[in-house]
Amino acid sequence: MDGPRFRAYRRPMPRLPLLPLLLTLIPALLAWPAKAVQARDALVLSAAPAEPVIEGMAVLREAYARLGIQVIFRDYPARRGLAEADAGGADGEAARMGGLGSELPNLIQVRPSIVSVQGVAVTCDPDLTIRDRRDLVPLRIGVHTGLRLSDKLVQGLDRVTQGHWDQLFHLLYLGRLDVIIGYDGIERTQAGHPGAERLRVIRPVRWRVPLYHYLNRRHADLVPRLEAVLERMRINGEMARLRAGAGAAHQRPAE
């Protein structure tokens, strides 16, 4: 005859009060989207330390402020800045030539243009004349690494590439280059150099190029609002005033 059967005793799981639990979770859930927004309150934009870009930075600083967003500009070499923005290491690029989306698919071009850059040819030859790209063909040309403007103007032509303007100007002073292709204002990097008085800056009319702001695709929702702000600033003249003020401040000698 079988003995008596015993059931294993199981201690009941303690029941947590539902209302206090919900009161604890709801504030955390409500705070989550707010934290996501706050994380975007400061955007990091890569920016080459060039005069036209500095003018564009003034425009962007004001435009983003109207959206309640702070921007931090991080100084990168030209080529690395684009790579950082495309890879997501930065939230975007301050100001670059248009049409880069085909080769950098993670970047969205923001319209309208925020600034334009004047392409220049700098030479020590008092008799050199340059009207368009064809006049560059027989010349020994120097360009800065990663500068898209120069690359576009001298595409298909032989050139010497250096990573610093001082290196290029050194070759120009020595007579190893006929011309340096860059943007208006690069001659001011040579202020105080004994050879600077020999420099001539040639500004062909057709070498003026608009620059655009770019955002990484993770901020695609910002683009329509930012474009609306920039367009209003363009129409009412604020964009031009900000550029003029930033350019004058940049050129003003330190006291």
C-alpha positions in Angstrom: 0.0 0.0 0.0 1.4 3.3 -1.0 2.1 5.8 1.8 0.5 9.3 1.9 1.5 11.7 -0.9 2.9 15.1 -0.1 2.8 18.1 -2.3 5.9 20.2 -2.4 5.3 23.5 -0.8 5.8 26.5 -3.0 6.1 29.9 -1.4 3.8 32.3 -3.3 5.6 35.1 -5.2 5.2 38.4 -3.5 2.8 40.7 -5.4 4.2 44.2 -6.0 1.7 46.9 -5.7 0.7 47.9 -9.2 0.0 51.6 -8.7 3.4 52.5 -7.0 5.2 50.6 -9.8 3.4 52.6 -12.5 4.0 55.8 -10.7 7.7 54.9 -10.8 7.9 53.9 -14.5 5.7 56.7 -16.0 8.0 59.6 -15.3 11.0 57.6 -16.6 9.1 56.8 -19.9 8.0 60.4 -20.3 11.5 61.6 -19.8 13.0 59.4 -22.4 11.9 61.4 -25.5 12.9 64.6 -23.7 16.4 63.2 -23.2 16.6 62.2 -26.8 15.8 65.8 -27.8 18.2 67.3 -25.3 21.0 65.1 -26.7 20.5 67.1 -30.0 20.4 70.5 -28.4 24.1 70.7 -29.3 25.2 69.7 -32.8 28.9 69.2 -33.6 29.7 70.5 -37.1 33.1 70.1 -38.8 34.4 73.3 -40.2 37.6 74.1 -42.1 39.3 77.3 -40.7 38.8 79.3 -43.9 37.5 82.8 -44.3 34.3 81.9 -46.3 33.5 79.1 -43.9 33.8 81.5 -40.9 31.2 83.7 -42.5 28.9 80.7 -43.1 29.4 79.7 -39.4 27.9 83.0 -38.3 24.8 82.3 -40.4 24.4 78.8 -39.0 24.9 79.8 -35.4 22.0 82.2 -35.7 19.8 79.9 -37.7 20.2 77.0 -35.3 19.7 79.4 -32.3 16.2 80.1 -33.7 15.5 76.4 -33.6 16.7 76.2 -30.0 19.8 74.3 -30.9 23.4 75.1 -30.0 26.1 74.4 -32.6 29.7 73.6 -31.8 32.2 74.0 -34.7 35.1 71.6 -34.7 38.2 72.4 -36.7 39.2 69.6 -39.0 41.4 69.4 -42.1 39.3 69.7 -45.2 39.3 66.0 -46.2 38.9 64.6 -42.7 36.0 67.0 -41.9 33.9 65.5 -44.7 34.8 62.0 -43.7 33.8 62.7 -40.1 30.5 64.2 -41.1 29.7 61.3 -43.5 30.6 58.6 -40.9 28.7 60.3 -38.1 31.7 61.4 -36.1 30.3 64.9 -36.5 26.6 65.8 -37.0 27.3 67.7 -40.3 29.6 69.9 -42.3 29.5 73.7 -42.0 30.0 74.8 -45.6 31.0 72.9 -48.7 30.4 72.9 -52.4 27.1 71.6 -53.6 26.5 68.1 -55.1 28.5 66.0 -52.7 25.6 63.7 -51.9 26.4 61.4 -54.8 29.8 60.4 -53.3 28.9 60.9 -49.6 25.4 59.4 -49.3 25.1 60.0 -45.6 25.1 63.7 -46.0 22.1 65.8 -46.9 22.6 69.2 -48.7 20.7 72.0 -47.0 19.4 74.8 -49.1 19.8 77.7 -49.7 23.5 78.4 -50.1 24.8 80.1 -46.9 27.9 81.7 -48.4 29.9 81.8 -51.6 33.6 81.5 -52.1 35.7 83.3 -54.7 38.3 81.0 -56.4 41.6 82.8 -56.9 45.0 82.2 -58.5 48.0 83.6 -56.5 51.2 84.2 -58.4 54.5 86.1 -58.2 54.5 86.7 -61.9 53.5 90.4 -62.6 52.5 89.6 -66.2 50.5 86.4 -65.7 46.9 86.6 -67.0 44.2 84.1 -66.1 40.7 84.4 -67.4 39.5 80.8 -67.2 40.6 77.3 -66.7 42.3 77.0 -70.1 44.9 79.5 -69.1 46.1 77.1 -66.4 47.0 74.3 -68.8 50.7 75.3 -69.3 51.3 76.4 -65.7 52.9 74.7 -62.7 50.0 74.6 -60.3 49.9 74.1 -56.5 46.7 73.1 -54.6 45.9 72.4 -51.0 45.1 68.8 -50.0 41.4 68.1 -49.8 40.2 71.6 -51.0 37.3 70.7 -53.3 37.2 74.2 -55.0 40.8 73.8 -56.2 40.2 70.2 -57.2 37.3 71.3 -59.4 39.1 74.2 -61.0 42.2 72.1 -61.9 40.5 68.8 -62.7 42.5 66.9 -65.2 45.6 69.1 -64.9 48.9 68.3 -63.4 49.4 69.8 -60.0 51.5 69.8 -56.9 49.6 69.0 -53.7 50.6 70.0 -50.2 48.8 69.9 -46.8 49.7 73.4 -45.7 49.5 76.8 -47.4 53.0 77.7 -46.1 54.5 74.8 -48.0 52.8 75.9 -51.3 53.8 79.5 -50.9 57.4 78.5 -50.1 57.5 76.7 -53.5 55.9 79.7 -55.2 58.6 82.1 -53.7 61.3 79.7 -54.9 59.9 79.8 -58.5 59.0 76.1 -58.5 55.3 76.9 -58.9 53.7 79.4 -61.3 50.4 79.7 -59.4 48.5 78.5 -56.3 44.8 77.9 -56.7 42.7 78.5 -53.7 40.0 80.8 -52.2 40.0 84.6 -51.7 42.0 85.4 -48.5 44.7 82.7 -48.6 47.2 85.5 -49.4 46.6 86.9 -45.9 48.2 83.7 -44.4 51.5 85.2 -45.7 51.2 88.5 -43.9 54.6 89.5 -42.6 56.5 87.1 -44.9 59.3 88.9 -46.8 58.0 87.5 -50.1 54.4 88.5 -49.5 54.9 91.9 -51.3 55.5 90.0 -54.5 52.1 88.2 -54.5 49.4 89.0 -57.0 45.9 87.7 -56.5 43.8 87.1 -59.7 40.1 86.7 -59.3 38.4 85.3 -62.4 34.7 86.2 -62.5 33.5 82.6 -63.2 35.4 81.2 -60.3 32.8 82.2 -57.7 31.1 79.1 -56.2 28.2 78.8 -53.7 28.7 76.8 -50.5 26.1 74.8 -48.7 25.6 73.3 -45.2 25.3 69.5 -44.9 23.7 67.4 -42.2 24.2 63.7 -41.5 21.1 61.7 -42.4 20.3 60.9 -38.8 19.2 64.6 -38.5 17.0 64.5 -41.7 14.0 65.7 -39.7 15.8 69.0 -39.0 16.3 69.8 -42.7 12.9 71.3 -43.6 12.8 73.5 -40.5 16.4 74.7 -41.0 15.8 75.4 -44.7 12.8 77.5 -43.8 14.8 79.6 -41.3 17.7 80.1 -43.8 15.4 81.1 -46.6 13.8 83.8 -44.4 17.2 85.0 -43.4 18.3 85.2 -47.0 15.2 87.1 -48.2 15.2 89.7 -45.4 19.0 90.4 -45.7 20.0 89.0 -42.3 22.2 86.4 -43.9 24.2 89.0 -45.8 24.6 91.2 -42.7 25.9 88.2 -40.6 28.4 87.3 -43.3 29.6 90.9 -43.6 30.1 91.2 -39.8 31.9 87.9 -39.5 34.2 88.7 -42.5 35.1 92.1 -41.1 35.8 90.7 -37.6 38.0 88.0 -39.1 40.1 90.5 -41.2 40.5 92.9 -38.3 44.0 92.8 -36.9 44.5 91.8 -33.3 45.1 94.8 -31.0 
